[in-house]
């Protein structure tokens, strides 16, 4: 999408209306920029998702209650036999609590208030 805008715009040449052609070209230009930005950062996003999945899996195996993969909590997870032994025999560090009022929770509360139980 980032590099193929001209090819996609060529399909718009036969749309039948100049307004649609110009609007479509503008859309492709902006959308192409956004998709290019997403593609440029996709590797970092995927890497962080894999880290979060691994953190959740380890937390589940170690039965860590209410784990969430913040940078602080990820750093507290044991890596290696010595760290695991320390967790089991010395004690596990306390995990950071998830922030109570995140942007997602605010958004969810707003939706729930608008579309509350109608039964």
Beta strands, then each sheet from edge to edge (+ up, - down):
end
